[in-house]
Amino acid sequence: MMSNYIFEEVSSRYITENGEQVRLVNYRGKDEQTIPNTVLNIDGSFTMPVKDFFEAGVSGNLSEVIRDKVVERIVGNKNTEETVDAE
């Protein structure tokens, strides 16, 4: 479903959430391949632990972390039965 999307961090900053410092990651996902002459963007943000953010950056897999967060949000968390209505 999201295989043609390329995700990248647009910006990020420190915020305090529940008394802890975390990283707010703003991202953009682009699909330029599925429909010719059309670009479909997904923009959003999420928080993650500072340590995880920097580890993803050092290992070069921040794009995959962002993709995982987006897919998790779209299909919902199976533990909470939360899903996004596609209507």
TAHUUR-V985937 format. One record per residue. RES is the residue in three letters. SS is DSSP state (H for helix, E for strand, - for the rest). PSI is psi in whole degrees, 0 to 359 (999 if undefined). NEAR is the number of other C-alpha atoms within 12 Angstrom. Layout:
BEGIN
RES,SS,PSI,NEAR / RES,SS,PSI,NEAR
END
This chain:
BEGIN
MET,-,317,11 / MET,-,14,25 / SER,-,335,17 / ASN,-,355,17 / TYR,-,139,27 / ILE,E,120,26 / PHE,E,140,33 / GLU,E,151,29 / GLU,E,129,31 / VAL,E,317,20 / SER,E,167,16 / SER,E,158,23 / ARG,E,162,20 / TYR,E,139,20 / ILE,E,165,18 / THR,E,127,15 / GLU,E,121,15 / ASN,-,38,9 / GLY,-,2,7 / GLU,E,147,13 / GLN,E,126,17 / VAL,E,174,22 / ARG,E,125,24 / LEU,E,115,25 / VAL,E,120,32 / ASN,E,135,26 / TYR,E,166,29 / ARG,E,134,25 / GLY,E,134,30 / LYS,E,137,26 / ASP,E,105,23 / GLU,-,4,19 / GLN,-,328,16 / THR,-,312,16 / ILE,-,119,11 / PRO,-,141,9 / ASN,-,22,9 / THR,-,136,11 / VAL,-,128,17 / LEU,E,120,20 / ASN,E,148,20 / ILE,E,118,25 / ASP,E,146,23 / GLY,E,189,24 / SER,E,160,25 / PHE,E,163,29 / THR,E,152,27 / MET,E,155,28 / PRO,E,142,22 / VAL,H,315,22 / LYS,H,315,15 / ASP,H,322,21 / PHE,H,310,29 / PHE,H,325,19 / GLU,H,319,15 / ALA,H,322,19 / GLY,H,317,20 / VAL,H,320,12 / SER,H,351,13 / GLY,-,21,16 / ASN,-,26,19 / LEU,H,323,27 / SER,H,319,27 / GLU,H,323,24 / VAL,H,316,28 / ILE,H,314,37 / ARG,H,315,31 / ASP,H,318,22 / LYS,H,318,26 / VAL,H,313,31 / VAL,H,317,22 / GLU,H,319,21 / ARG,H,320,21 / ILE,H,315,20 / VAL,H,345,20 / GLY,-,161,18 / ASN,-,119,16 / LYS,-,335,11 / ASN,-,330,9 / THR,-,356,10 / GLU,-,21,12 / GLU,-,130,13 / THR,-,160,16 / VAL,-,127,14 / ASP,-,122,9 / ALA,-,12,7 / GLU,-,999,4
END
